[in-house]
Amino acid sequence: MLELQHIGKRFGEREILKDISLSVEKGEIVSILGPSGCGKTTLLNLILGLTDITSGKIIYDGEDLSHVPMEKRGFNIVFQDFALFPNLNAYENIVYGLRNRPNASTKAEVEDLIDLLGLRKHLSQRIAELSGGQKQRVAIARTLVMKPRLLLLDEPLSALDGIIKESIKERIRGIARQFKLTTLIVTHDPEEALTLSDRVLIINNGQIAQFADPQTIIREPADDFIRRFILSQLMVKRTNILKLFSESIPKADSTVDAARAVSASAHRAQAAA
């Protein structure tokens, strides 16, 4: 279990995070959601150990990691730009970390990860030859072969579109479940956070606005900020999608029939995704 106890962070006189306290269960997927400048990336960096906390404690499985160096925490991150080595092919990128820790994963475990992430046919390709989704999977594989205690993802889907994004979301969910790997994801996209995560941590002005499962956030938003920031964006998307379907279906006998047909189409589309 990951526990954050009264975490605070200042840069000079500027207070970035204020009294952040929460716990994340083993194997849970939690998205950290909020507008630009709210402190979500700073929080990810504090957990990783890339930045020092100003106050509070970071506890993992009962161990106080508040002042433990990043390299000794056993947490790994997949950055937004993937940070892959362009002079190496996909396979060489995946196993790069094993140069320093050859016993982190066996060859069989590496092969299993390659198959799990659907990378077998791309192993000999250079990074420049891969699509965005393929690069993302290589970056995730490179991280997982090191067997992190905690997986951190910084905007993992921001550069992906449509079916590719949905595919990566399914793979992230599958990995978290199979390996019981606690996963924290920073995102600015409410739809991404609410459809991918077990719980969502919403930050506003450096403080927790709400920390709950997606259904609770939708049904019981904690304040007007969440209604505006989260629900309004989702309602705009919903309206646009329903409008698109309503213009595509056969003319119904009545407004009620049309609404039912549109709703059914939307549910089928959601199930297919």
Secondary structure, DSSP 4 states (H G I P E B T S, - for coil): -EEEEEEEEEETTEEEEEEEEEEE-TT-EEEEE--TTSSHHHHHHHHHTSS--SEEEEEETTEE-TTS-GGGT-EEEE-TT----TTSBHHHHHTGGGGT-TTSS-HHHHHHHHHHTT-GGGTTSBGGGS-HHHHHHHHHHHHHTT--SEEEEESTTTT--HHHHHHHHHHHHHHHHHHT-EEEEEES-HHHHHHH-SEEEEEETTEEEEEE-HHHHHHS-SSHHHIIIIIHHHHHHHHHHHHHHHTTSPPPSSHHHHHHHHHHHHHHHHHH-
